[in-house]
Amino acid sequence: MSEWSPRFGHDTTGADIPLSRATVHEHVRSALDNLAVETIDVLLYHRDDPARPVAELADTLVSLVEAGYARRVGASNWPAERLSALAAELAGRGHLPVASYQFSLAEPDPALLSGSLHADTAVLDVVRAHPLPLLSWPSHARGYFARTEPRQVNGGPDPNDTEDNRARRRRCRELAEQLGSRPETVALAWTLHHPEVWPSIGPRTTEQIGNSLQARRVTLTEEQVDWLRYGGR
């Protein structure tokens, strides 16, 4: 069976919904019908519901597994302290959750992300402490490292087009030239260097698939990983 990893916590307009057990089960049953599957491999809260105790939300996730709706459960876009609490609650119930956040060499401007969270140092500390698998997206930063000119994203400014990220892109180009590779391949190799991260990509051409697969052959030193991220600090 194909693997499915849907997220729930939004209604059809993209607005956040209250994560009551009844509402969550209703949305998940709808997803099962739409996907024409009996069980979903990984189900994720796409948003937190801060009004609800973490223990309640953990119980709801466990109930989805017990109902046979999901094999694994987890969360996306939760603040680090709530993610840590959720991981502890689920561990106490015998479950290791999956985390899913934006994570790439480019750290986007949070003001332009519409509520989506990048896996910052605090989130990574939680992932490593518990430890959790981190499904990262978009690991290519929506093609940012393959471009040289800014472009709009969803009709607005590219959240990745910041002064810091432009410097990271220049360093990627410099290192890629030294390694005989491409800057977007080096940027993906940087993400792969983090052992707890499982990056996802969104290629549109077979050439992009090939460039992504080449990242497995790019070996970076700790010094190069640090330099790509921070430069000469």
DRENBAMAR-800745 format. One record per residue (C-alpha): residue number from 1; x, y, z. Coordinates in steps of 0.25 Angstrom, whole numbers, plus 2048, in hexadecimal, padded with zeros to 3 digits. Example, Ala and Ser with C-alpha at 12.3 -4.5 7.8 and 13.67 -1.06 7.14 Angstrom:
// DRENBAMAR-800745
   num    c1    c2    c3
     1   831   7EE   81F
     2   837   7FC   81D
END
This chain:
// DRENBAMAR-800745
   num    c1    c2    c3
     1   800   800   800
     2   805   80E   7FD
     3   809   816   809
     4   800   822   80D
     5   804   82D   817
     6   7F8   837   817
     7   7F7   842   821
     8   7EB   847   828
     9   7E7   853   830
    10   7E2   85C   825
    11   7D5   85D   81F
    12   7D2   85F   810
    13   7D5   86E   811
    14   7E3   86C   817
    15   7DE   871   825
    16   7E2   86A   831
    17   7D7   861   838
    18   7D5   85D   846
    19   7DC   84F   848
    20   7D1   848   850
    21   7D1   839   84F
    22   7C4   839   848
    23   7C8   843   83E
    24   7D6   83C   83B
    25   7CF   82F   839
    26   7C5   835   830
    27   7D0   83B   827
    28   7D9   82F   827
    29   7CD   826   823
    30   7CB   830   817
    31   7DA   82F   814
    32   7D9   820   814
    33   7CD   820   80A
    34   7D4   82A   801
    35   7E1   822   800
    36   7D9   815   7FF
    37   7E2   80E   80A
    38   7DE   807   817
    39   7EA   80C   81F
    40   7F4   818   81D
    41   802   816   81F
    42   805   823   826
    43   7FB   82D   82C
    44   7FF   83B   830
    45   7F9   846   838
    46   7FC   852   82E
    47   7FA   85C   838
    48   7FA   85C   847
    49   7ED   860   84F
    50   7F3   868   85B
    51   7E5   868   862
    52   7E6   859   865
    53   7EF   852   86E
    54   7FA   84A   867
    55   7F6   83D   86E
    56   7E8   83E   868
    57   7EE   840   85A
    58   7F7   834   85D
    59   7EB   82C   861
    60   7E4   82F   854
    61   7F0   82B   84C
    62   7F1   81E   853
    63   7E2   81C   850
    64   7E5   81D   841
    65   7EF   812   842
    66   7E6   809   84B
    67   7DB   80B   841
    68   7E3   806   836
    69   7E3   813   82E
    70   7F2   816   82F
    71   7FF   80E   832
    72   808   81A   836
    73   804   828   83B
    74   80B   835   83E
    75   80A   844   83D
    76   80F   84F   834
    77   810   85E   836
    78   80F   85D   846
    79   818   866   84F
    80   824   85E   854
    81   81F   85E   862
    82   811   858   85E
    83   818   84E   855
    84   821   849   860
    85   815   847   869
    86   80D   840   85E
    87   819   837   85C
    88   81A   834   86B
    89   80B   831   86C
    90   80B   828   860
    91   818   820   865
    92   810   81E   872
    93   806   817   86A
    94   80F   80F   862
    95   810   817   855
    96   81C   81F   84E
    97   816   82A   847
    98   81B   830   839
    99   81E   83F   838
   100   81D   846   82B
   101   822   855   829
   102   828   85D   81E
   103   837   85B   81F
   104   841   85E   815
   105   84E   866   814
   106   846   873   811
   107   83F   878   81D
   108   832   87F   818
   109   82D   88C   81D
   110   823   888   828
   111   81A   894   825
   112   817   88F   817
   113   814   880   81B
   114   805   881   81F
   115   807   879   82C
   116   810   86F   826
   117   81D   86D   82F
   118   82B   86A   82B
   119   832   860   834
   120   83B   869   83C
   121   845   865   846
   122   83A   864   851
   123   832   85A   848
   124   83F   852   844
   125   843   851   853
   126   835   84A   856
   127   837   841   84A
   128   845   83D   84F
   129   841   83C   85D
   130   835   832   85C
   131   83A   82E   850
   132   830   830   845
   133   830   82E   836
   134   82F   83B   82F
   135   828   83C   822
   136   82D   849   81C
   137   827   851   811
   138   82A   858   807
   139   838   853   808
   140   83C   85A   7FB
   141   836   867   800
   142   82D   867   7F5
   143   839   868   7EB
   144   83F   874   7F1
   145   84D   86F   7F0
   146   84C   86B   7E1
   147   848   87A   7DE
   148   84F   887   7DD
   149   844   890   7DC
   150   838   893   7E6
   151   82A   88E   7E2
   152   81D   88F   7E9
   153   817   883   7F1
   154   808   882   7F1
   155   807   890   7EC
   156   80F   896   7F6
   157   81E   898   7FA
   158   826   88B   7FB
   159   828   888   80A
   160   836   883   808
   161   83B   88F   800
   162   842   895   80C
   163   850   89B   80E
   164   855   88F   816
   165   84F   885   80C
   166   855   88D   800
   167   863   88B   807
   168   860   87D   809
   169   85D   87B   7FB
   170   86A   882   7F7
   171   872   878   800
   172   86A   86C   7FA
   173   86E   871   7EC
   174   87D   872   7F0
   175   87D   865   7F7
   176   876   85E   7EC
   177   880   863   7E2
   178   88B   85D   7EA
   179   884   850   7EB
   180   880   84F   7DD
   181   871   84F   7E1
   182   865   859   7E1
   183   861   863   7EC
   184   853   85C   7EE
   185   85A   84F   7EF
   186   864   854   7FA
   187   858   85B   801
   188   851   84D   801
   189   85D   846   806
   190   85E   850   811
   191   850   84C   816
   192   854   83D   814
   193   85F   83F   81E
   194   856   840   829
   195   853   831   82D
   196   846   834   833
   197   840   83A   827
   198   838   833   81C
   199   838   83E   811
   200   82D   83E   806
   201   82E   844   7F9
   202   825   849   7EE
   203   82C   847   7E0
   204   824   84B   7D4
   205   82E   845   7CA
   206   837   839   7C9
   207   843   842   7C9
   208   83F   847   7D6
   209   83D   839   7DB
   210   84B   836   7D7
   211   851   842   7DD
   212   84A   83F   7EA
   213   84F   830   7EA
   214   85D   835   7E8
   215   85C   83C   7F6
   216   85F   82E   7FC
   217   86C   82E   7F6
   218   871   83B   7FB
   219   879   83A   808
   220   87A   846   810
   221   883   848   81C
   222   87E   84E   829
   223   886   85B   825
   224   87F   85C   818
   225   871   85A   81E
   226   874   865   828
   227   879   86E   81D
   228   86D   86C   814
   229   864   870   81F
   230   86B   87B   826
   231   877   87F   81E
   232   884   884   824
   233   880   886   832
END
